[in-house]
């Protein structure tokens, strides 16, 4: 296998092939990068290692899919921890590419795959990223307004807050419209809505996650959602509490949190589960997180099996 580590930024791909540091323009088709690779290696022997940096890494992922190039997509937290383990304190694109290249020593061969591009998943992810951006803008403006006392500034920023809210609503309505125009998405979405406590936004977030990561099992989807448990222990002196990893995109957990709280009251199955945890002296926060994981796994099974929610 011929491994290449790539750090992806908005404008460039910083490449390390084991010997040389190179840089290529990050734009659709990656023509200059493809030209370089053709002279260097047979595509069937190539493995590209990179992090999923949102929309910036899409051209690279699409390039691998179109040219049947195998890839290992590294979870950013894994690469961060790996960097610390190597004792690297400096952070540049060149250093990051070299560290990603080093990952080939740790890779399990079964995790090296040719990426698949699902156009519906691509569209849903694009909408959700844009919605998340608009949501953050609106929340930031709202929080800033609460700290102000100047009436003129308040009046001025209230107009921006209205515009931000309007953009947020429009983007979400666009997502709903896109889903309604695609029968398979519409059916999956409506099935997810049958879960008591799961509303429009939670159903869209879950649908996007499941569509993006098809074929995943229970453990994998839990990890992608960032709800897999982690523990920090060392010998007998360090015994940290079990925490969730918070890997994956925070928008999923953020959107599903309030529906989970609602489900602990109005969804009989989740309410019984939640109350049983409290009866076993679990904290409310831990019980809510466990309930969120239960909703996630129920929804994932429904999506996989194309079934509706069965209330107890």
C-alpha positions as CSV (number, residue, x, y, z in Angstrom):
1,X,0.0,0.0,0.0
2,X,1.1,3.6,-0.8
3,X,-0.1,5.9,2.0
4,X,-0.6,9.7,1.8
5,X,-1.5,12.0,4.6
6,X,-3.5,15.1,3.7
7,X,-4.5,18.0,5.9
8,X,-7.5,19.8,4.3
9,X,-8.1,23.5,4.5
10,X,-10.5,25.8,2.7
11,X,-8.1,26.6,-0.1
12,X,-5.4,24.0,0.0
13,X,-4.5,20.3,0.4
14,X,-1.3,19.9,2.4
15,X,0.1,16.5,1.4
16,X,2.8,14.3,2.8
17,X,3.7,11.1,0.9
18,X,6.3,9.8,3.3
19,X,9.1,11.7,1.6
20,X,8.0,15.1,0.4
21,X,5.7,17.9,1.6
22,X,3.4,19.1,-1.2
23,X,0.5,21.5,-1.6
24,X,-2.4,21.5,-4.1
25,X,-5.4,23.7,-4.7
26,X,-8.5,22.4,-3.0
27,X,-11.2,22.9,-5.6
28,X,-13.7,20.6,-7.4
29,X,-12.0,17.8,-9.4
30,X,-8.6,18.3,-7.7
31,X,-7.0,18.2,-11.2
32,X,-3.4,19.2,-10.1
33,X,-3.5,16.6,-7.4
34,X,-4.8,13.9,-9.8
35,X,-2.0,14.7,-12.3
36,X,0.6,14.3,-9.6
37,X,-0.8,11.0,-8.4
38,X,-1.0,9.5,-11.9
39,X,2.8,9.9,-12.3
40,X,3.4,8.6,-8.8
41,X,1.3,5.5,-8.1
42,X,-1.3,3.1,-9.3
43,X,-4.7,4.2,-7.8
44,X,-5.5,0.6,-6.7
45,X,-2.5,0.7,-4.4
46,X,-3.2,4.1,-2.9
47,X,-4.6,4.9,0.5
48,X,-5.4,8.5,1.4
49,X,-5.6,9.5,5.1
50,X,-7.5,12.6,6.1
51,X,-9.9,14.2,8.6
52,X,-13.5,15.0,7.7
53,X,-13.3,18.9,7.8
54,X,-16.9,19.5,6.9
55,X,-17.5,21.0,3.4
56,X,-13.8,21.6,2.9
57,X,-13.0,17.8,2.7
58,X,-15.9,17.0,0.4
59,X,-13.9,17.5,-2.8
60,X,-11.3,15.1,-1.6
61,X,-13.9,12.5,-0.5
62,X,-15.7,12.9,-3.9
63,X,-12.4,12.6,-5.7
64,X,-11.7,9.3,-3.9
65,X,-15.2,8.0,-4.7
66,X,-15.0,8.9,-8.4
67,X,-11.5,7.4,-8.9
68,X,-12.0,4.3,-6.7
69,X,-9.3,5.4,-4.3
70,X,-9.3,3.8,-0.9
71,X,-9.3,6.2,2.1
72,X,-9.1,6.1,5.9
73,X,-11.0,9.0,7.3
74,X,-9.7,9.9,10.8
75,X,-11.9,11.1,13.6
76,X,-10.4,14.6,14.5
77,X,-10.3,13.7,18.2
78,X,-8.3,10.6,17.5
79,X,-5.8,12.6,15.5
80,X,-5.6,15.2,18.2
81,X,-4.8,12.6,20.9
82,X,-2.3,10.9,18.5
83,X,-0.6,14.3,18.1
84,X,-0.3,14.7,21.8
85,X,1.0,11.2,22.2
86,X,3.8,12.0,19.7
87,X,4.7,15.1,21.8
88,X,4.0,17.5,18.9
89,X,3.2,21.0,20.3
90,X,3.4,23.0,17.1
91,X,0.4,22.9,14.7
92,X,0.7,23.8,11.0
93,X,-0.8,22.2,7.9
94,X,2.5,20.6,7.0
95,X,2.9,19.0,10.5
96,X,-0.8,17.9,10.5
97,X,-0.3,16.1,7.1
98,X,2.8,14.4,8.4
99,X,1.0,13.2,11.5
100,X,-1.9,11.9,9.5
101,X,0.6,10.0,7.4
102,X,1.9,8.3,10.6
103,X,-1.6,7.0,11.2
104,X,-1.0,4.2,8.6
105,X,0.9,2.3,11.3
106,X,-2.3,2.1,13.4
107,X,-4.9,1.4,10.7
108,X,-6.9,-1.8,10.7
109,X,-7.2,-2.9,7.0
110,X,-10.9,-3.5,7.3
111,X,-11.4,0.2,8.0
112,X,-9.8,1.2,4.7
113,X,-12.6,1.7,2.2
114,X,-13.5,3.6,-1.0
115,X,-15.8,6.4,0.1
116,X,-19.4,6.4,-1.2
117,X,-21.1,9.6,-2.1
118,X,-24.9,9.7,-1.5
119,X,-26.3,12.8,-3.1
120,X,-29.3,12.9,-0.8
121,X,-27.0,12.7,2.3
122,X,-24.8,15.4,0.7
123,X,-27.8,17.7,0.3
124,X,-29.2,17.0,3.8
125,X,-25.8,17.6,5.4
126,X,-25.4,20.9,3.4
127,X,-28.8,22.1,4.6
128,X,-28.1,21.1,8.2
129,X,-24.6,22.8,8.3
130,X,-26.2,26.0,7.0
131,X,-29.1,25.7,9.5
132,X,-26.5,25.2,12.3
133,X,-24.7,28.4,11.2
134,X,-27.9,30.4,11.2
135,X,-28.9,29.0,14.6
136,X,-25.5,29.9,16.1
137,X,-25.8,33.5,14.7
138,X,-29.3,33.9,16.1
139,X,-28.3,32.6,19.6
140,X,-25.2,34.7,19.7
141,X,-27.2,37.8,18.8
142,X,-29.8,37.0,21.4
143,X,-27.2,36.5,24.1
144,X,-25.5,39.7,23.2
145,X,-28.7,41.6,23.3
146,X,-29.4,40.5,26.9
147,X,-26.1,42.1,28.0
148,X,-26.8,45.5,26.4
149,X,-28.3,48.6,28.1
150,X,-28.0,51.1,25.3
151,X,-31.5,51.6,23.7
152,X,-30.2,52.6,20.3
153,X,-27.9,49.5,20.1
154,X,-30.7,47.3,21.3
155,X,-33.1,48.6,18.6
156,X,-30.4,48.2,15.9
157,X,-29.5,44.6,16.9
158,X,-33.1,43.6,17.3
159,X,-33.5,44.1,13.5
160,X,-30.5,41.8,12.9
161,X,-32.0,39.3,15.3
162,X,-35.3,39.2,13.3
163,X,-33.3,38.7,10.1
164,X,-31.3,35.9,11.7
165,X,-34.5,34.2,12.9
166,X,-36.1,34.6,9.5
167,X,-33.0,33.0,7.8
168,X,-33.0,30.2,10.3
169,X,-36.7,29.5,9.7
170,X,-36.3,29.7,5.9
171,X,-33.4,27.2,5.9
172,X,-35.3,24.7,8.0
173,X,-38.3,25.1,5.7
174,X,-36.0,24.4,2.8
175,X,-34.9,21.2,4.4
176,X,-38.5,20.1,4.9
177,X,-39.3,21.0,1.3
178,X,-36.3,18.9,0.1
179,X,-37.4,15.9,2.2
180,X,-41.0,16.2,1.0
181,X,-39.9,16.0,-2.7
182,X,-38.0,12.8,-2.2
183,X,-40.3,9.9,-1.4
184,X,-37.8,7.7,0.4
185,X,-36.6,10.5,2.6
186,X,-40.3,11.6,3.2
187,X,-41.2,8.0,4.4
188,X,-38.2,7.7,6.7
189,X,-38.8,11.2,8.1
190,X,-42.5,10.4,8.8
191,X,-41.6,7.2,10.5
192,X,-39.1,9.0,12.8
193,X,-41.9,11.4,13.7
194,X,-43.9,8.5,15.2
195,X,-41.5,8.5,18.2
196,X,-43.3,10.4,20.9
197,X,-41.1,13.4,21.8
198,X,-39.3,13.6,18.5
199,X,-40.3,16.6,16.5
200,X,-39.4,18.1,13.1
201,X,-35.9,19.2,13.9
202,X,-34.9,16.1,15.8
203,X,-36.3,13.9,13.0
204,X,-34.3,15.8,10.4
205,X,-31.1,15.6,12.4
206,X,-31.5,11.8,12.9
207,X,-32.4,11.3,9.3
208,X,-29.3,13.2,8.1
209,X,-27.1,11.2,10.5
210,X,-28.5,7.8,9.4
211,X,-28.5,8.7,5.7
212,X,-24.8,9.9,5.9
213,X,-23.6,6.8,7.8
214,X,-25.6,3.9,6.3
215,X,-24.8,0.4,7.3
216,X,-23.6,1.3,10.8
217,X,-24.3,-0.9,13.8
218,X,-25.5,0.2,17.2
219,X,-22.0,0.8,18.7
220,X,-20.9,2.8,15.6
221,X,-24.0,5.1,15.4
222,X,-23.7,5.7,19.2
223,X,-20.0,6.7,18.7
224,X,-20.8,8.9,15.7
225,X,-23.5,10.7,17.8
226,X,-20.8,11.2,20.5
227,X,-22.7,9.2,23.2
228,X,-20.2,6.4,23.6
229,X,-18.8,6.3,27.2
230,X,-15.2,7.1,27.9
231,X,-13.2,6.6,31.2
232,X,-9.9,8.1,32.3
233,X,-8.0,5.7,34.5
234,X,-4.3,5.3,35.3
235,X,-3.1,2.8,37.9
236,X,-4.7,3.2,41.3
237,X,-4.4,7.0,41.7
238,X,-6.4,8.2,38.8
239,X,-10.1,7.1,38.5
240,X,-12.1,9.5,36.5
241,X,-15.9,9.4,36.0
242,X,-17.4,7.8,33.0
243,X,-18.2,10.5,30.4
244,X,-19.6,10.6,26.9
245,X,-16.9,11.1,24.2
246,X,-18.8,14.0,22.4
247,X,-17.3,12.8,19.1
248,X,-19.1,13.7,16.0
249,X,-21.1,16.9,15.3
250,X,-22.5,18.6,18.4
251,X,-25.5,19.8,16.4
252,X,-27.1,16.3,16.7
253,X,-26.9,16.1,20.5
254,X,-28.0,19.8,20.8
255,X,-31.1,19.2,18.6
256,X,-32.0,15.9,20.4
257,X,-31.5,17.1,24.0
258,X,-34.8,19.0,24.5
259,X,-36.9,16.3,22.7
260,X,-35.3,13.7,25.0
261,X,-36.3,15.8,28.1
262,X,-39.8,16.0,26.6
263,X,-39.8,12.2,26.0
264,X,-39.0,11.5,29.7
265,X,-42.4,13.0,30.5
266,X,-44.6,12.1,27.5
267,X,-43.1,8.9,26.0
268,X,-44.1,6.0,28.2
269,X,-41.2,3.7,27.1
270,X,-38.6,6.5,27.7
271,X,-40.3,7.7,30.9
272,X,-40.2,4.2,32.5
273,X,-36.5,3.9,31.5
274,X,-35.7,7.3,32.8
275,X,-37.4,6.8,36.1
276,X,-35.8,3.4,36.6
277,X,-32.4,5.1,36.2
278,X,-33.3,7.7,38.8
279,X,-34.5,5.0,41.2
280,X,-31.0,3.4,40.9
281,X,-29.5,6.7,42.1
282,X,-28.4,8.0,38.7
283,X,-28.2,11.7,38.3
284,X,-30.8,13.5,36.2
285,X,-28.2,14.5,33.7
286,X,-26.9,11.0,33.3
287,X,-30.4,9.7,33.0
288,X,-31.3,12.2,30.3
289,X,-28.1,11.2,28.3
290,X,-28.9,7.5,28.6
291,X,-32.5,8.3,27.5
292,X,-31.1,10.2,24.5
293,X,-29.0,7.1,23.6
294,X,-32.1,4.9,23.9
295,X,-34.0,7.2,21.5
296,X,-31.1,7.2,19.1
297,X,-30.9,3.4,19.0
298,X,-34.7,3.0,18.6
299,X,-34.7,5.5,15.8
300,X,-31.7,3.8,14.1
301,X,-33.4,0.4,14.3
302,X,-36.6,2.0,12.8
303,X,-34.6,3.6,10.0
304,X,-32.7,0.3,9.3
305,X,-35.8,-1.9,9.3
306,X,-38.3,0.6,7.8
307,X,-40.7,0.3,10.7
308,X,-42.8,2.7,12.8
309,X,-42.5,3.3,16.5
310,X,-44.3,0.8,18.7
311,X,-45.4,2.5,22.0
312,X,-45.6,0.3,25.1
